[in-house]
């Protein structure tokens, strides 16, 4: 069978963390004879070489190449390219991991779209990952019409014949921007690039420092020397004009402007700040025309202009002013409607704890600004002019893996008078989170999921958990049974932010609030209303466990809108004993769970008596309670010994 994918992993002293990487590579859904894994050991001094050799001896998919340390991942990746036999090659770090279907999905999507480069969705664990690029699948993505340039890490799939034809290889040695140079050129020379956004293919993990194959200390001179090489690649493959400017803008925004802002800049020593600023000013003055910075968001454009004019003191002053800017997200309502969780919230920028205010009308202001006051006034006017295009995002984020998914949002933009000719800019949004389709059209897996809000306004892009919600007005929606899952919205204890428990909740479901008196039994007909949101009828299973016995009976019933559980009891099988009750609300789930109910059923020849259940270990107390309740119901005295 021809090899479809060669996975190339540069390795240098990873220690135990490589075990997670290896496990993810060997459990892929792609058939084992259709892919290979090439570990290139870059002079490791720990136990890794022996571990990899043993793995290769046991698994025919695995090959290992050993070499002297080269100082960075570029050389081992190039060795892997030369050794690869696959139609495509995929680069993985020794501390990264793949989603189980990553190879299968990326390969199929690349072939279907005749792509030279396949960009799979990335989730960052302890580090940032692109957001906008992965809003939707993109079968044909170009650097001019999609934010491809925001994803420059090497963890992508490349057609091997494309790499051979172009001669593309990674810069070697102790390099920090080798990925930028390689990936930017691949984008610009590829016949087609496609983006797979509906499945997390790669989990990008923050390195622990010591075993990073790239050098760790930030050296502005070396960094911006390498950055110029990436700009050279763009210049070689584009003509002067809007496309080149838009690509340059990525490096201006990410690698220069953002380094000069707020606490990130101010936390450097004075000497380091000046060295960094001097390097950035030099690149901006040398390489960027006015078309590069002009479309930036207002705050970013201010910093870019000050850097271009070599105004170090004003950059410091603006950074200090920016430290007061924060995003406040205020949950307003969380309610179930027809199986969809409707989440209403407001979002607003604040400055030093109070609402940020802006000029009441859009205006041009003075450009370029002469001082901090003019910069802030211009920024405010420009932000008001862009407000009608601002929309917040609501994301559902997997707590264990950090994968995140956009939810549909409706927004109302309000300008609220603040006095003295100024206004507040308030976003009022309502998101619709459908548990049946919240994860790129599929249901979220079992586990904990956090709800995050993301807002870009005025040049500040901030993400934060949805909250905190104060106790006195905190919405408390019930759990819902949707898409064969029990979904519980709840507020986290530490941050009072909104989260979802999918399939794991037990006590927090609120079933303990159901009283024995709420249960109706008519002959063999059992009915109780549970505190749940149920959008449509479905099966449920009532499990009965005999007290003082291992006997168990189950009865399939119906869970209907309003939380009504109706079951026909197998009364003939239950007589003469007391039965503890549990219920499975989603029997179609991958791992069905039974939840305890706070009542028990005593069944004898006179019928079914509902009594409160005892806590675990209280079988004798339950039996006594049952006898007392039974004698009262029959109008008799208290039974002896009860």
N, C-alpha and C positions, 0 to 999 in steps of 0.2 A: 504493500500500500504506500503510495507517495506521501511524503511528509507534508502536511499542510502548514504547520506553524513550528518555527524554531524559537523557543524562549531562551533568551540570553541573559544570564545573571552574573554581573561582575561581583566578586566576593573578596572582602578583605577584613579579616578578624571580626566576623559578626557575632561570635559567641552564640549563646543559646537562642537568640532572636531569629536565627536562620531557620529554626524548626518550623515556625509559623509559615514562613515563605515556602519552604519545601512542601509542607502539607497542602498548601493551597495549589501548588503546581501539579502535584500528583493526584489530586482528587478532581481534576477537570472533567466536565461532561463530554468533551471531545474524546472519541475513542482513543485508547492508549497507543494504537499503532499509527495514529494520524498526527502526532506531535512529538517533539523531542525537547529536552531541557539541556542546555549547555551552560555549565557553571565554569566560569573562568576565574580561577583562584589567583589573585594578584598579590602573591607573596605573603599569604596569611601566616602568622606566627602562633596562632592558637591551635585548637584541635580540629578546626574546620577541614583542612586538607584530607585527613584520615577519614573523617565522617563522610565527605563527599565521595571519596574513592570507594568506601564500603557501600554507599548508596548506588553508585554506578555498577558495582559488581552484582548487585541484586536486581536492578531495574534496567531493562534494555532501553528505556526512554532517556536515560540519564547519561551524559558524557561530561567528563571533567578535563579541563586544560589547566596546567600549572605553569606559572611564569614568575619572574622576578617582579618585585613591587615597582609599579610605574608611577605611583603618586596620585592617581585619579582614575575614575571609571572609564575614561575615553579609550585608553589602550585595550583593556580587556573587552570592552564592547566591540571594538574593531576586530579583535581576534575571534570573537564569537560570530561576527558577520562572515568572516572568511571560512569558518568551520561549518556554517549552517547549511542544511539541506532543504529547509522548508520553503514553501511558496512565499510565505510571509515570515518576518522576524518580529518578535516583540521583546522589548527591553523591560526588565524588572529589577528593582534594587533588592539587595539581600535582606532588607528589613521590610520590604513591601509585601503585599499579598494580592492575589487575584480573586475575584468573585468566581464561584464554581462554574458558571457558564461563560466566563469571559472569552476563552479561546474559541469556543463554538460560535458564539454570537458575533464576535468581532470578525472572524474569518468569513462567516456567511454574509455578513453585511458588506465587507470589503469586496467579495466576489460579486455579489448582486449589483454593486454600484461601480464595478471596475475601478476600484480605488487604489492609488499608489500608497496612500496613507490613511489609516483608520484610527480615529481618535475615540477611545472609549471613555465613558463617564468616569470621573475620578472623585473619590471622597478623601478629604484630608483628615488625618488623625494627628492632632497636635500641630497642624500646619494648615495654611490656607489652600483652597482648591478653587478653580474657576467656577463661577455660578452662571453668568449670563449665557455662556457657550452651550450649557446643557439644559436650556429651557425645553428643547424639543430635538428629535432626531433631524439630522441634516444630511440627506443622501448626496448632495453636491454643495460643498462649502468652499468658498473662496476667501482669500485674505482681504478682499475688498468689500465683501458684503456680509461677512459674519465675524464675530470676535475670535477667530482662530488664534490670532497673535497673542491672546491672553493665556494660551496654554502652550508653553515652551519646554515643559519637562519631556524627557525622552521616553516616557512610559506609553508608547504608542506602537501600533503595528505598521510595519513598512514592507511593501512588496520587495522581495529580494532582488528580482531582476531590475527594479527601479534603482536600487542602491548600486548594483553592478554597472548599470548603463551610465549613471551619472558620476560614479566614483565617489559618492558621498561617504565620508567617514568622520568620526568624532575627532576634534582636536585632542591631543594627548598631553599627559603630564599633569602638573598641579594646576588645574583649571577650575574656576567656579562657574563660568558661563559657557562651558562647552555645549550644553544642551541648547542654549539660545542659538548658537551659531549653526549647529546641525539641523535643528528642527525648523528654524526660519528658512534655511535654504531648501529643505525638503518641501515645505509649504509652497515656496515660490517656483519650484521646478516640477512639482507633481502634476500629472494629468488630471487627477481628481483627488480630493480629500473628502472623506465622509465622517460624520460625527454621530456616534451611537449614544443617545442620551437616556434611553429608557431602562438601562441596567447599569449598576455600578460594576465596572470591570476592574478597576485598580484602586486599592487602598494605599494612599501615600502617607507613610508614617514619618513623624519627626524623628530624626536621628538623635542618639544620645550623646554625640560629640566625639568620644574617644576613637570610635571605630569608623567614623565617616571617611570614605576614601578620598574625599575632597578636602582641601585645607579649610580650617574653620575661622581663623582670624580674618576680620574684615580689613582689607587693605585698599583704601580708595584709589590709589595710583594704579595698582594692578587690576582692580575691578573695572575701572573705566577704560583701561587699555583694552581689556577683553570686550567690553561693551562696544568699543569702536569697531572691533572685528565683526560683531553682529550687524552694526550699521553698514559696514562695508559690504556685507552679503546683500543687504537690501538694495544698496546703490548699484551693485553689479547686475541685479535682476529686475530693476524697475527704472522707469524714466522719471525725471523730475516732475512733480505734480501732486495731485490730491492723494493718489494711492501711496506714494512714497511717504508723504507727510503723515498719512493715517497710521502707517506702520511705525515710523519714527515716534509717533505720539505714544505708543505703548511704552517704550523705554523712557521717554520723558516723564510720563505719568508715574510708572511703577518704580523705576530705578533712580529717579532724580527728585521729582516733586515730592513724592511721599516720604522720602528720606529727610526732607527739610521741614516737615510739619510736626507741630505739637510736641508731645512728650518724647516721641521717637528722636527728634532732633535735640531737644533741650537736655535730655538725659546724657548726652555725650559731654565729654570734657570740652572746655573752650578750645583747646588745641585741636582736638579731633573734629569739632564742628567746623573750624576754619579750614582744615585740610579737606574735609568732605565738600564744603561749599566751593572751594577753589577748583576742585576737580569737576564738579557739576557745572559751574560757570564756564569752564573752558570748553566742555563738550557742547553745551548749549550755544555758545558764541561761535564755535567752529562749524557745527553741523546742522543746526536747525534754523530754517527760515521762519517768517511770521506765520505761515500756514500750519505749522506743526502745533503750536500752542493755542491758536485762536478758538478751536472748537472745545477746548477743555471746559469742565465745569468751573463755576466762578471762583471758588477758593483755590482750586488747582491752578487756574490761569493767573491769579494774583501771585502765587509763589513762583510760577514759571517766569513771569515778567520781572520780578525782583531779582531772580537768579540771573536772567539774561543781562540786566543792567548792573550786575555786580554789587548789589545793595545788601551786604551781609547783615548790617544792623537792623534793617527793616525786615529781613527774613526772620531774625530772632524775635523781633517785636511781634510780628504776625503769629509766629509759633506760640508765643506766650498768650496772645489773645485767643488762639484756637483751643488752648487747653481747657477753656471754660465751656466749650461746646459739647453737648450730649444729646442723645435721643431718648425721649420719654415715650414709652408705649403703654397705653392705659387700656386694659380689657374693659369692655362695656357690657357685653352679654355673651353667653355661651349656651346655646339651646339646640336640642334636637328637633329637626323637622323632616318627617318622611325619610328617616334613615340617614340624613345628612346633618353633620354638626355645623351649625351656623355660628361663626365667631366674629363678633363685632368689636372693633377696637379703634382707638385714635392714636395718631402718631404726631409728634411735634418736636422740633429742635428747641433746646433750652441753652441759656448761657449763664454760667455761674449760678445754676439752680433755679433761675426764673425763666419764663417764656422768652425766647428770642423774638425780637420785633424787627420789622422791616419797613421801608418807606411804603406809604399807601399806594403809590402808583409806580409802575415800571418806568425807568429812565436810564439814560446812558451813563450818567456820572462822568467823572474825569478819568481818562485813560491815556497813558498809564498813571496810576496814583502816585502822588508826590510824598505821601506819608501814610502812617497806619490809619489815621482817621479817614482819609480819602479812600484807602483800600477797602475799609469796612463799609463805607457808604456805597461805593461802586458795587461791591459784592452783594449788598442788600438789594439794590435796584435790579441787578441782573438776575438774582434769584427769584424776585417777584415776577419778572418777565418770563421765566421758565416754569413757574409753578403750575400752569395749566397742563403741563406735560408730565407732571410728577405722579407716580403711582407707587404705593407700598406693595411689598410682596409678603406673603405668608408661606413659610416653609415647614414641612414636616420632616424632622430630622431624627434618624435612627440613633439612639443613645449609644449602642454598642459599637456601631461601625461608622457613624458620622455621615452616612449617606443622607442627602436631603432632596426633597421633592417639592416643586411649586404647586400651590393650590390656587384655584380661581378666586379672584378678588374683585369686588365692585368697590369703587371709591367715589367719595364726594369731597371736593376740595373747598375749604372754607377760608376766607380772609376775615379774621375777627378783629374789629377795631380795638386798638390798644391805647388810644389817646395821642395827642401831639402829632397827628398826621402819620401815625404808624399803625401797623397791623401785625397780628400773629398769623402764621400759615399753619393751618390744622388740616390733617388728613383724616377723614372718617371712612373707615373701610369695613366691609363685611366679606369674610372669606367663607367658602363652602367646602368643607372637608368631608368627602364621601369615603367612608372606610372600605367601600367595595372597589374603589378605583383610585385611591389617593397616591399610590406609588406607580406613577407612569401608566395608569390604566389598570393596575392590579391592586389587590388588597395588601395592606402592610402585613409583614410577618409577625409572628408572636414575639412579644417583648415590649420594651419601653420606648416611647417616641416622644420627643420634645417638640413643642410648637414655637417657632421663631418668627420674628418680624424683621424685615429688611427694608430700609428706606434710603434712597439716594436723593439728596436735596442740597443744592448750593455748593456741591463739591465734597460733601461729607456722605460717605456711604457707611452706614452703621447697621450691624446685625445684633440682635439681642433676644433672649427668651421673652415670650409674651407674658409680661407681668412686671413688677409684682402686683397682685390683686389684694387689696386690703380686706380683712376679715369681714368688716361690716357690710360690704357690698360685693362679696365674692360669689359669682354664679356657681351653682352646684347642680349641674345636669346629672341625671342618673346614668348608669351603664346602659348600653344598647346592645341588642343582638342583631348584628348586621353581617351579611355575607359569611355565615357560618363562623362568626367570631363574636366573642364578648368584648366590647370596647368600652373602657371606663375612662372618661375625662376626669382628671384630678389636678390639684395644685400641689406642687412640690413643697416639701417641708422647709428646705433650706432657702429657696429663693421665691417661694410663692408664685411660681410661673406655671403656665399651663402645660400639661403633658397628657399622653394617652397610654394606658396599660391595655395592651392587646393580648387577650387570652390568658393572662397570668393572675389577674386580680381574684381575691377570695373574700376576705373579711370586708374590704372596702366596697363590695357590691351593694351592701345595704340589705341583704336578705335577712340578716339578723333582726331587722325591725318588724318583720312579719310576725304577728301574734297567732297563737293557736286559735283564738276566736275569729281570725280572718279566714279560716279554712272552712269550706262547706263540703260535707259528704252526704250524699243522698244515695243510699244503697251502695252500689259499687262506683258511683260517679263522684270523683274527687275534683275540687276546683279551688284555686287560690289566686289572688292577684298579687303579683310580685312587682317591686318598685323598679321597673325596667322600661326602657323605650324599645318597643318592638314594632317596626314599620310594616311587617307583613307576617302572616302565619307561617309557622314551620314546626318541625318535629322537636320534641324535648323528651328526655328520658328521666323518669322518676325511679330512683334506686332505693330499695327498702332493705335494710340490714337488721336482722333479728337481734334483739338484746339477749345476752348470755348464749349466743350461738353464732356459728359462722355462716348461717344460711343467708342468702341474698336473693332478692327477686327484683326484676326490672319490668317496668311498664312504659311503653311508648305512648306519649300523649301529644297534645298540641299546645304550642305557645302562640297566643294571638295578640294583635294590637291591644294596647292597654296593659300588657304584661299578664294577661289571663292564662294560667296554666290549667289545662283540663286533662284528666287522666281517668281511664277505666281501670279500677283496681282488680287484681286477681284475688278477690276476697276469699274464695274457697281455699286458696293456698296459704292464706295469711292467718286463719283463725287460730286462736289460742295463744297468741304471742304479741309482743310489743315490738314495733319496728321503727328504727331510726331512719330519717329521710334525708336524701341528698338528691340534687337535680343536675342533670347535664343540659345546659341551655343551647349548646352548639354541637350536637352529636356528629355533624359532618366535618368538624375541625380535624386537622392532622393529628392533634393530640387532645382528644376530648377530655374535659375536666368535669368532675362532679363537685358541686358546691353544697355545703351543709345547710339544711333548713332548720329553723329553731323549734321544730315541733316533731312529735312522734305519733305513730298510729297504733292504738291498741285495738285488736280485732278479736271478737268472740262471737258467740251465737246470736247475741243481741245487736250486733252491728259494729261500726267503726267509731271509736272514740279518739278525738284529737287532744293531745296533752302536750305541755311544754317539754322540750327535750332538755336533758341534762348535759352539762359539759363533759368532755372526754373523761372516762373513768368513773362516771356517775351512774352506772347501770343500775346499781341497787337502789339509789335514790330515785331514779326514774321509775323503777318497778313500784316503789312505795307510793310515789305520786300518782301513778296510774291506778293503783288499787283504790286510793282515796277518792280520785275523781270518778272512778267507776261506781263505787258505793254511793257517792253523793247522787250520781245520775240515776241510780236505781232506788233512791230514797231509803237506803239502809244505813245502819250505824257505821262508825269507823271500824275498818277491819282490824283484827288483832295483830299487834306488832307493827302497825303502820304509824 
